[in-house]
């Protein structure tokens, strides 16, 4: 080997080593705006705190900033602007596959003097809505992706928070502070949206799988009580979802394949010189793909697909426009076994066919009318359709219809909100929302004593609602803040209306300690189908048309203690007084609509029921520090109600206590955090829900489950316990990021009891269980 060959070999070796040892980098971009008015803040400083040497930039005239050649891994940013509170964004993730695009909102300081230094804000759980002082927190897309068993679903993620437990781990309905799952409100971009979940029944607030993609969501708010005045038609909680804009300077894509389905997402600019962008995500279920390929997926098939998108269309002085939407199709079919010798349960002789279609398309326009005023207008068109048929195989295996439901809801909403900042201390926000609801509802059920189908609901009509609110934010000092407001709700169907006062105060009485108090009166419209239930004696007249709203007073007292920049303790105690609960009108019994999963009944009702929920919640939370985070939530509560028999009882959802631990560790490998192994665990333990004893003799006589009404919800199901594990391996490559993850739900395969029922074939009482161990494997590539 000559000298030239030796030198060439050395150079090639150095070159190859340099490729393998190179430090992957990415760009951090974004805008800095005023929190209340969304106006751009030019000249703001953006610094990366953990860079050496210190790296930073200042924002342009439109509030935009750009930091290039940032090593992959976690970084902390410090954002400052004259007259505003400093903000620190800690442990944000920079990946090689996609640019990091941030929208940073700064709160104006009360004293605008150059010499005054305001301590930087590091309040990761603080809600984006500055008028929410209690029972509210922000959640990030990262949490929906990394929390064990969350599987990109906001509702499943929320079960890690204090006061929130799952209603049934086979779906994502949640119970908040002992309330029915129907009390939850879903909002997107400032307006109410239909239930954004697959396999959802009419009136429910959850389903089997979320339609929404984590690819589209930005940081959003979740609330569990005493909501600010802008939120109406909700009793238990609010998901206030915000969408992120697509990257307007570079085209980026994400592909994910897994047990649940195949996802494809794409984003980018419309053109080179236009700052608008597009962002969309499409998903098709794995079982659906297999069936399309001719694979037999068994007698019980759940198939779904969904699309979601957000288009950002800036128009200069005319303001900014967006067009957004989502849609989902889902169906579930189970065919009866056509061999009676193999029937072990009544369900095996039945055909079940279910489908649901949900969609919403909206447009927003936002504009700064002046330096003090910001106006946002939203128009949304949505639709929901579901159908269900149940047939039993009779003599000769001939199917006989037992139940048919067909519900269609169409809704058009227009909402406009004005935010006006009088001074740095006084901000007023007011809005009005009008909606038109068209509905076509049908329900028929076979009556065995008549051996004929009876129409219980049959209506094709429309109605409308009006909501209006005004709320005032007064920051007396940097330590003391007041919020006050009113919300108005009206349903023209029967001219029901409600005027609801809301208010809160937050006092940071010493550094790192604060107390808050909130009050709100809240109302909720009933399931539309319940208004139009008919009884045989009523000659088709809707017996519940004049039902009023279910209503509730919320009182919350909270204490926050920030031990350091990454560890906090929060305690909240609350009391909720429910009234106007629909209960039986014609008989004295234990029925109350608040024990329902969907708020649907065909019984005659009256608004004379009452209820109360009260409890104490304690949260200990460590935000990611030294690559470790945890969230320990605990709740003690009581949930009771009174039916038409005037007896106080436990509600169906009164588990009395709930504990949850969510934690994880990131193991960083390679240079600059190119490879990250994530280990995330979740332990959930809560008191069993309530059930009613079954009258076995009467059930045998009627050949159906008959409960002992006088003993409603006197039996407590065994306590619920579940362990979830999430393992992930993220690898940063040149221009791409690849993540392999495995969620093991119910890792110990514990048999948690859902309920009990009478089985006609055996003449005995059977137990139904929740989901067993389920592994969810997925592989995602972002590039």
C-alpha positions in Angstrom: 0.0 0.0 0.0 1.5 3.3 -1.1 1.4 6.6 0.7 -1.4 8.0 -1.5 -3.6 4.9 -0.7 -3.0 5.3 3.0 -4.0 9.0 2.9 -7.1 8.2 0.8 -8.1 5.4 3.3 -7.7 7.7 6.2 -9.8 10.5 4.5 -12.5 8.0 3.7 -12.5 6.7 7.3 -12.7 10.2 8.7 -15.6 11.1 6.3 -17.6 8.0 7.2 -17.0 8.6 10.9 -18.1 12.2 10.5 -21.4 11.1 8.9 -22.1 8.7 11.7 -21.0 11.1 14.4 -22.8 14.2 13.0 -25.0 16.1 15.3 -28.5 16.3 13.8 -30.1 19.8 13.9 -33.5 21.3 13.2 -35.1 24.7 13.0 -37.3 26.3 15.7 -39.8 28.9 14.3 -42.8 30.7 15.6 -44.6 33.9 16.5 -44.9 35.9 19.7 -48.2 37.5 20.4 -50.2 39.3 23.1 -52.2 36.7 25.1 -55.5 38.6 25.1 -55.5 40.3 21.7 -53.3 38.0 19.6 -51.4 41.0 18.3 -47.9 40.5 17.1 -45.0 41.5 19.4 -42.1 42.8 17.3 -38.7 43.0 19.0 -39.3 40.3 21.5 -36.2 38.3 22.5 -36.1 34.5 22.1 -33.2 32.7 23.8 -32.2 29.1 24.1 -31.2 28.7 27.7 -29.2 25.5 27.5 -27.1 26.4 24.5 -23.4 27.0 24.7 -22.7 29.6 23.5 -26.0 31.3 24.2 -28.1 31.4 21.1 -31.1 33.7 20.4 -32.9 36.1 18.1 -35.5 38.8 18.1 -39.0 38.8 16.5 -39.7 40.6 13.2 -42.5 43.2 12.6 -45.1 40.4 12.4 -43.9 38.7 15.6 -42.2 35.9 13.8 -38.8 34.4 14.8 -36.5 31.7 13.5 -33.7 29.8 15.1 -31.6 27.5 12.9 -29.1 24.7 13.5 -30.6 23.7 16.8 -29.4 20.2 18.0 -32.1 17.6 18.4 -33.2 16.9 21.9 -34.9 18.9 24.6 -34.4 22.6 25.0 -35.7 25.5 27.2 -36.6 28.8 25.7 -36.9 32.2 27.4 -39.1 34.8 25.7 -39.1 38.4 26.8 -40.7 41.6 25.5 -40.8 45.1 27.0 -43.8 45.5 29.1 -44.7 41.8 29.3 -44.0 39.0 31.7 -41.1 36.8 30.8 -42.0 33.3 29.8 -39.9 30.1 30.0 -40.9 27.1 27.8 -39.0 24.3 29.3 -38.1 20.8 27.9 -39.6 21.4 24.5 -38.7 18.6 22.0 -36.7 19.2 18.9 -36.7 16.3 16.4 -34.9 15.9 13.1 -38.1 14.9 11.2 -40.0 18.2 11.5 -39.4 21.8 12.3 -40.7 23.0 15.6 -43.3 25.8 15.1 -44.4 27.6 18.2 -47.1 30.1 18.9 -46.1 32.0 22.1 -48.5 34.2 24.0 -47.2 36.6 26.5 -49.2 38.3 29.3 -48.9 42.0 29.6 -47.3 43.2 32.9 -49.4 45.6 35.0 -46.4 47.9 35.7 -44.8 48.9 32.4 -41.5 50.3 33.6 -38.1 49.3 32.2 -36.5 48.9 35.6 -39.2 46.6 36.9 -38.2 42.9 36.6 -41.0 40.4 36.6 -40.1 36.8 37.5 -40.4 34.5 34.5 -43.5 32.4 34.4 -43.0 28.6 34.5 -46.6 27.4 34.9 -46.9 24.4 32.7 -50.4 23.5 33.9 -51.8 27.0 33.7 -54.8 27.1 31.3 -54.5 29.0 28.0 -57.8 30.8 28.9 -56.6 33.5 31.3 -60.2 33.8 32.7 -60.1 30.3 34.2 -58.8 30.4 37.7 -60.0 27.0 39.1 -60.4 23.4 38.0 -58.6 24.1 34.7 -55.3 23.1 33.1 -53.6 23.0 29.7 -52.7 19.7 28.2 -50.2 19.2 25.4 -50.1 16.9 22.3 -47.0 15.3 23.8 -49.0 14.1 26.8 -51.6 12.4 24.6 -48.7 10.7 22.8 -46.6 9.6 25.7 -49.0 8.9 28.6 -49.5 5.2 29.0 -52.8 4.0 27.4 -53.6 7.5 26.1 -53.1 6.4 22.5 -53.4 10.0 21.2 -56.8 10.4 22.8 -57.5 13.5 24.9 -60.3 11.8 26.9 -58.2 8.7 27.8 -55.3 11.0 28.7 -57.5 13.0 31.1 -58.1 10.0 33.3 -54.7 10.7 34.8 -56.0 14.0 36.2 -57.6 14.3 39.7 -61.4 13.9 39.7 -61.5 12.1 36.4 -62.1 8.3 35.9 -63.1 6.2 33.0 -66.7 5.1 32.7 -65.8 1.9 30.9 -62.3 1.1 29.8 -63.7 -0.4 26.5 -64.4 3.2 25.5 -63.3 6.7 26.3 -66.3 8.1 28.2 -65.2 9.8 31.4 -66.8 10.5 34.7 -65.8 13.9 36.2 -66.4 14.4 39.9 -69.2 11.8 40.0 -71.2 13.3 37.2 -72.7 11.4 34.3 -70.4 11.2 31.2 -73.1 13.2 29.3 -72.1 16.4 31.2 -68.9 16.9 29.1 -68.7 19.6 26.4 -66.5 19.3 23.4 -65.4 22.6 21.7 -63.0 23.4 18.8 -61.8 26.8 17.8 -64.3 28.4 20.2 -67.6 26.6 19.2 -69.3 23.4 20.3 -68.7 20.4 18.1 -70.5 17.0 17.9 -69.1 14.2 19.9 -65.7 13.6 18.1 -65.5 9.8 18.7 -66.1 6.7 16.7 -68.9 4.2 17.7 -70.7 6.9 19.7 -74.4 6.7 20.6 -76.6 9.7 20.3 -76.4 11.9 23.4 -73.1 10.4 24.6 -69.9 12.4 25.0 -67.5 9.6 24.2 -67.2 6.4 22.2 -64.7 3.7 21.3 -61.9 5.6 19.6 -61.2 9.3 19.1 -61.8 10.7 15.6 -59.4 13.6 16.3 -55.8 13.3 15.3 -52.9 14.4 17.5 -51.3 15.7 14.4 -53.8 18.6 14.3 -54.1 19.6 17.9 -52.2 22.4 19.6 -52.0 22.8 23.3 -55.6 23.0 24.7 -57.5 23.4 27.9 -59.4 20.9 30.0 -61.8 22.0 32.8 -63.6 20.1 35.5 -65.8 22.7 37.2 -66.9 26.3 37.7 -66.1 27.2 34.0 -65.7 30.8 32.8 -68.8 32.5 31.4 -68.0 31.7 27.7 -68.7 28.0 28.2 -72.4 26.9 28.1 -74.4 23.7 27.8 -72.1 21.7 30.1 -72.4 20.3 33.6 -69.2 18.3 34.3 -66.3 19.3 32.1 -65.0 21.0 29.0 -62.5 20.1 26.4 -61.6 23.4 24.7 -59.5 22.2 21.7 -57.3 24.4 19.6 -55.8 23.5 16.2 -52.3 24.1 15.1 -51.4 25.7 11.8 -49.4 23.7 9.3 -45.8 24.6 8.5 -46.0 27.5 6.0 -42.4 27.3 4.8 -41.7 23.6 4.4 -43.6 20.5 3.4 -43.6 17.8 6.0 -45.2 14.4 6.3 -46.0 11.7 8.9 -46.9 8.1 8.3 -48.0 5.8 11.2 -49.0 2.2 11.0 -50.2 0.2 13.9 -52.8 -2.1 15.5 -55.5 0.7 15.4 -54.9 1.7 11.8 -52.9 3.4 9.1 -52.4 7.2 9.5 -51.1 9.6 6.8 -50.6 13.3 7.6 -49.2 16.1 5.5 -48.6 19.8 5.9 -46.9 22.7 4.2 -47.3 26.0 2.4 -49.7 26.6 -0.5 -47.0 28.6 -2.3 -43.5 30.0 -1.8 -44.5 33.6 -1.2 -47.7 33.1 0.7 -47.7 32.5 4.5 -50.8 30.3 4.4 -50.6 26.6 5.0 -52.5 23.3 4.9 -52.6 20.4 7.4 -54.5 17.2 7.2 -54.6 13.7 8.6 -56.4 10.6 7.2 -56.7 7.2 9.1 -58.2 3.9 8.1 -58.6 1.1 10.7 -56.4 -2.0 10.5 -59.4 -4.3 10.6 -61.0 -2.3 7.7 -57.8 -2.7 5.6 -57.7 -6.4 6.3 -61.3 -6.9 5.3 -60.7 -5.0 2.0 -57.9 -7.4 1.3 -60.3 -10.4 1.7 -59.2 -11.4 5.2 -61.9 -12.9 7.4 -61.9 -10.6 10.5 -64.4 -12.7 12.4 -68.1 -12.4 13.4 -67.6 -9.2 15.4 -66.0 -6.4 13.3 -65.3 -2.8 14.2 -64.3 -0.8 11.2 -63.6 3.0 11.0 -62.0 5.7 9.1 -61.6 9.5 9.6 -60.2 12.7 8.1 -59.3 15.9 9.8 -57.8 19.1 8.4 -56.9 22.8 9.1 -56.2 25.4 6.4 -54.6 28.7 7.4 -55.4 31.6 5.1 -53.9 35.0 6.1 -55.4 38.0 4.3 -53.2 40.9 5.4 -55.2 43.8 6.7 -58.4 41.9 6.1 -57.4 39.6 9.0 -56.8 35.8 9.1 -59.1 33.0 7.9 -59.0 29.3 8.6 -61.0 26.4 7.3 -61.1 23.4 9.5 -63.0 20.2 10.0 -63.2 16.5 10.8 -65.2 13.5 9.8 -65.5 9.9 10.9 -67.3 6.8 9.7 -67.6 3.7 11.9 -69.6 0.5 11.9 -69.8 -2.5 14.1 -71.5 -5.8 13.0 -72.0 -9.0 14.8 -73.8 -11.9 13.1 -75.8 -14.5 15.0 -74.7 -18.1 15.3 -77.0 -20.1 13.1 -76.8 -23.2 15.2 -79.0 -23.2 18.4 -77.0 -26.1 19.9 -74.0 -23.7 20.2 -75.9 -20.9 21.9 -74.5 -20.3 25.4 -76.0 -16.9 25.8 -79.0 -14.9 24.4 -76.7 -12.6 22.6 -75.5 -15.4 20.3 -78.9 -15.6 18.6 -79.0 -12.0 17.7 -77.7 -10.0 14.8 -76.4 -6.5 15.8 -75.7 -3.8 13.2 -74.5 -0.4 14.2 -73.1 2.5 12.3 -72.2 6.2 13.0 -71.3 9.1 10.8 -69.9 12.3 12.3 -68.6 15.4 10.6 -68.0 19.1 11.0 -66.7 21.8 8.7 -66.0 25.3 10.0 -64.4 28.6 9.0 -62.9 31.3 11.3 -62.1 34.9 10.7 -60.0 36.9 13.2 -59.0 40.5 13.0 -57.5 43.2 15.2 -60.0 46.0 15.0 -57.7 48.3 16.8 -54.7 48.2 19.2 -57.2 47.3 22.0 -59.9 45.1 20.2 -59.8 41.6 18.7 -62.7 40.1 17.0 -63.1 36.4 16.1 -66.0 34.9 14.2 -66.7 31.2 13.6 -69.2 29.4 11.4 -69.6 25.7 11.7 -71.8 23.1 9.9 -72.0 19.7 11.5 -73.9 16.5 11.2 -74.3 13.3 13.1 -76.1 10.1 12.0 -76.3 6.8 13.7 -78.3 3.6 13.1 -78.8 0.5 15.1 -80.7 -2.7 14.4 -81.1 -5.8 16.6 -82.6 -9.0 15.2 -83.2 -12.3 16.9 -83.2 -15.6 15.1 -86.6 -17.3 15.5 -88.0 -20.6 14.2 -86.1 -21.7 11.1 -83.4 -19.1 12.0 -85.6 -16.4 10.5 -84.5 -13.0 11.8 -87.1 -10.9 13.6 -86.6 -7.2 14.2 -86.4 -6.4 18.0 -85.1 -2.8 18.0 -84.4 -0.1 15.4 -82.9 3.3 16.0 -82.1 5.9 13.4 -81.0 9.4 14.5 -79.9 12.3 12.3 -78.8 15.7 13.7 -77.8 18.7 11.6 -76.4 21.8 13.2 -75.4 25.2 11.9 -73.6 27.5 14.3 -72.4 31.1 14.0 -70.4 32.6 16.8 -68.7 36.0 17.3 -66.4 37.0 20.2 -65.0 40.4 20.9 -62.0 40.9 23.3 -61.4 44.5 24.4 -58.4 45.4 26.5 -59.2 48.7 28.2 -55.9 48.8 30.1 -53.3 46.3 31.2 -55.6 45.6 34.2 -59.0 45.5 32.6 -60.1 43.1 29.8 -63.6 42.5 28.6 -64.6 39.5 26.5 -68.2 39.2 25.1 -69.8 36.9 22.6 -73.0 35.6 21.1 -73.7 32.2 19.5 -76.7 31.2 17.5 -77.4 27.7 16.2 -80.1 25.9 14.2 -80.6 22.2 14.9 -82.4 20.0 12.4 -83.3 16.5 13.5 -84.9 13.3 12.2 -85.3 10.8 15.0 -86.8 7.4 15.1 -86.9 4.6 17.6 -89.0 1.4 17.4 -88.9 -1.6 19.9 -90.8 -4.9 19.9 -93.2 -5.4 22.8 -93.3 -9.1 23.7 -96.8 -8.8 25.2 -98.1 -7.5 21.8 -95.6 -9.3 19.6 -95.4 -6.1 17.5 -93.1 -3.2 17.0 -94.0 0.0 18.9 -92.9 3.4 17.7 -91.4 5.2 20.8 -89.8 8.2 19.0 -90.8 9.6 15.6 -90.0 13.2 14.7 -88.6 15.3 11.8 -88.3 18.9 12.8 -85.9 21.7 13.8 -85.2 24.1 16.6 -82.6 26.7 17.6 -80.5 27.8 20.6 -79.1 31.1 21.5 -76.1 31.7 23.8 -74.6 35.0 24.9 -72.0 35.9 27.5 -69.9 38.6 28.9 -66.9 38.3 31.2 -64.5 40.7 32.8 -60.9 40.1 33.8 -59.5 42.5 36.4 -55.9 42.1 37.4 -55.8 44.4 40.5 -52.1 43.5 41.0 -49.7 40.9 39.7 -50.8 38.8 42.7 -54.5 39.4 42.7 -56.9 38.7 39.8 -60.7 38.8 39.6 -63.0 37.3 36.9 -66.7 37.9 36.7 -69.3 37.1 34.0 -72.8 36.0 32.9 -73.9 33.4 30.5 -77.3 33.1 28.9 -78.7 30.0 27.3 -82.1 29.6 25.5 -83.7 26.7 23.7 -86.6 27.8 21.4 -88.1 24.2 21.3 -89.9 24.9 24.5 -88.6 28.4 25.4 -86.4 27.2 28.2 -83.8 29.7 29.2 -81.2 30.2 31.9 -79.1 33.2 33.1 -75.9 31.9 34.8 -73.6 34.0 36.9 -69.9 33.0 37.0 -66.9 34.3 39.0 -63.5 33.6 40.3 -60.6 35.1 42.2 -56.9 34.1 42.4 -54.6 35.5 45.1 -50.8 34.7 45.0 -50.4 35.7 48.7 -46.8 34.8 48.9 -44.2 33.6 46.3 -45.0 30.1 45.0 -48.3 29.9 46.9 -51.7 30.9 45.7 -55.4 30.3 46.6 -58.3 30.5 44.2 -62.1 30.4 44.6 -64.6 29.9 41.8 -68.4 29.8 41.5 -70.6 29.1 38.5 -74.2 28.2 37.7 -74.3 25.8 34.8 -77.1 24.3 32.6 -77.4 21.6 30.0 -80.0 20.7 27.3 -81.4 17.2 27.4 -80.7 14.6 24.7 -83.0 15.7 21.8 -84.5 12.3 21.4 -85.7 12.3 25.1 -87.9 15.4 24.3 -89.9 13.4 21.7 -90.5 10.2 23.6 -94.1 9.1 23.1 -96.3 6.8 25.2 -99.1 4.6 23.7 -101.8 6.6 25.7 -100.5 9.9 24.3 -101.5 9.2 20.7 -98.0 10.2 19.4 -97.7 13.4 21.4 -94.2 14.1 22.7 -94.5 13.6 26.4 -91.2 15.3 27.4 -91.3 18.3 25.0 -91.4 20.8 27.8 -88.5 19.4 29.9 -86.2 22.2 31.2 -82.4 22.1 31.5 -80.6 20.1 34.1 -78.8 22.7 36.3 -75.9 22.8 38.8 -74.2 25.2 41.2 -70.4 24.8 41.3 -68.3 26.0 44.2 -64.5 25.4 44.1 -61.7 26.3 46.5 -58.1 25.6 45.3 -54.6 25.9 46.8 -51.4 25.8 44.6 -47.9 25.4 45.9 -45.0 25.5 43.5 -42.2 23.8 45.4 -39.7 24.7 42.6 -39.7 25.2 38.9 -40.7 21.6 38.1 -42.6 20.3 41.2 -46.0 21.4 42.3 -48.8 20.4 44.7 -52.4 21.3 44.1 -55.5 20.7 46.3 -59.1 21.5 45.3 -62.3 21.0 47.3 -65.6 21.4 45.6 -69.4 21.3 46.1 -71.9 20.9 43.3 -75.7 21.2 43.9 -77.7 19.8 41.1 -81.4 20.6 40.5 -84.0 20.3 37.7 -82.8 16.7 37.2 -85.3 14.8 35.0 -87.0 12.0 37.0 -90.1 9.9 36.6 -93.3 11.9 36.3 -96.0 9.2 36.6 -94.7 7.0 39.4 -92.6 7.0 42.5 -89.3 5.3 41.8 -85.5 5.7 41.9 -85.1 6.7 38.2 -83.0 9.8 37.4 -81.5 10.7 34.0 -78.1 11.7 35.5 -77.4 7.9 35.9 -77.5 7.4 32.2 -74.5 7.2 29.8 -76.4 8.9 27.0 -79.3 10.8 28.6 -81.8 8.9 26.5 -85.1 7.4 27.8 -88.6 6.9 26.5 -90.2 7.4 30.0 -92.3 10.4 30.9 -90.2 12.8 32.9 -90.4 15.9 35.1 -87.7 18.3 36.3 -88.1 17.7 40.0 -85.0 15.7 40.9 -82.0 16.8 42.9 -78.4 15.8 43.5 -75.1 16.8 45.1 -71.4 16.1 44.5 -68.6 17.1 46.8 -65.1 16.1 47.3 -61.4 16.8 47.8 -58.7 16.3 45.2 -54.9 16.4 45.7 -52.3 16.4 42.8 -48.6 16.1 43.1 -46.9 16.7 39.8 -43.3 16.8 38.7 -42.9 18.2 35.2 -40.0 16.6 33.2 -36.8 17.1 35.1 -33.6 15.1 34.7 -35.6 13.1 32.1 -38.2 12.0 34.8 -41.8 13.1 35.2 -44.8 11.9 37.3 -48.4 12.9 38.1 -49.9 11.5 41.3 -53.7 12.3 41.5 -56.0 11.4 44.3 -59.7 12.1 44.9 -62.2 11.5 47.7 -65.8 12.3 46.7 -69.5 11.6 47.2 -72.2 11.7 44.6 -75.8 11.4 45.5 -79.2 12.1 44.0 -83.0 12.1 44.8 -85.6 10.5 42.5 -89.4 10.8 42.5 -89.6 8.5 45.6 -87.9 11.3 47.5 -85.1 9.0 48.7 -81.4 10.1 48.7 -79.2 7.5 47.1 -75.7 7.0 45.7 -75.5 7.7 42.0 -74.4 5.0 39.6 -71.0 6.7 39.4 -70.3 7.1 43.1 -67.1 5.2 43.5 -66.1 7.3 46.6 -62.4 7.4 45.9 -59.9 7.3 43.0 -56.1 7.2 42.8 -53.9 7.4 39.7 -50.1 7.4 39.1 -48.7 8.4 35.8 -45.0 8.6 35.4 -42.1 8.0 33.0 -38.4 8.1 32.3 -36.6 9.1 29.1 -33.3 7.4 28.4 -31.2 9.5 26.0 -28.7 7.6 23.8 -26.2 8.9 21.3 -24.9 12.3 20.6 -27.3 15.2 21.1 -30.2 12.9 22.1 -30.5 11.3 18.7 -32.1 8.2 20.2 -34.6 8.3 23.1 -36.1 5.3 24.9 -39.3 6.1 26.8 -40.7 4.1 29.6 -44.1 5.2 30.8 -46.3 3.6 33.5 -49.8 4.2 34.7 -51.5 2.7 37.8 -55.3 3.3 38.3 -57.3 2.4 41.3 -60.8 3.6 42.1 -63.9 2.5 44.0 -66.3 0.4 42.1 -69.4 1.9 40.6 -72.9 1.2 42.0 -75.4 -1.3 40.7 -78.9 -2.5 41.5 -79.7 -6.0 42.7 -81.5 -8.2 40.1 -84.8 -9.8 40.9 -84.1 -13.3 39.8 -87.6 -14.7 40.1 -89.1 -11.8 38.1 -86.3 -12.0 35.6 -87.1 -15.7 35.0 -90.8 -14.9 34.6 -90.2 -12.1 32.1 -87.1 -13.6 30.5 -85.2 -10.4 30.8 -83.2 -8.5 33.4 -85.5 -7.0 36.1 -83.9 -4.9 38.8 -85.2 -4.2 42.3 -86.0 -0.6 42.0 -86.3 0.1 45.7 -82.7 -1.0 46.1 -81.3 1.0 43.2 -77.5 1.5 43.4 -77.2 -0.1 46.8 -74.7 -2.6 45.6 -71.1 -1.6 45.1 -69.1 -3.4 42.4 -65.5 -4.6 43.2 -62.9 -1.9 43.1 -61.2 -1.2 39.8 -57.5 -1.6 39.3 -55.5 -1.5 36.1 -51.8 -1.2 35.1 -50.8 0.3 31.7 -47.3 0.3 30.2 -46.0 2.3 27.2 -42.5 1.6 25.8 -41.2 3.7 22.9 -38.0 4.0 21.0 -37.4 7.2 19.0 -34.6 7.5 16.5 -33.6 10.7 14.8 -32.1 10.2 11.3 -31.0 12.8 8.8 -34.3 14.6 8.0 -36.5 12.1 9.7 -37.7 10.9 13.1 -38.9 7.3 13.6 -40.8 6.1 16.7 -41.6 2.5 17.5 -44.0 2.2 20.4 -45.9 -0.5 22.3 -48.8 0.3 24.6 -49.8 -2.6 26.8 -53.3 -1.8 28.2 -54.3 -3.7 31.4 -50.9 -5.3 31.5 -51.8 -7.6 34.4 -54.9 -8.8 32.5 -57.1 -8.0 35.5 -60.8 -8.9 35.2 -62.5 -5.6 36.2 -66.3 -6.0 36.5 -68.5 -3.9 34.3 -71.9 -5.1 35.6 -74.3 -8.0 36.0 -77.3 -9.2 34.0 -79.8 -12.0 33.7 -79.1 -14.7 31.1 -82.4 -16.2 29.8 -80.8 -19.3 28.3 -79.3 -20.4 31.6 -81.8 -18.7 33.9 -78.9 -17.3 36.0 -77.3 -14.0 36.8 -74.1 -13.4 34.8 -71.2 -11.0 35.1 -69.8 -8.8 32.3 -66.2 -7.7 32.4 -64.2 -4.8 31.0 -61.4 -5.2 28.4 -58.6 -7.7 29.0 -54.9 -7.2 28.2 -54.6 -5.3 24.8 -51.2 -4.6 23.1 -51.2 -1.6 20.8 -48.1 -1.6 18.6 -47.4 1.3 16.2 -44.5 2.7 14.1 -44.4 6.3 13.0 -42.1 8.1 10.6 -42.0 11.9 10.4 -40.0 13.5 7.6 
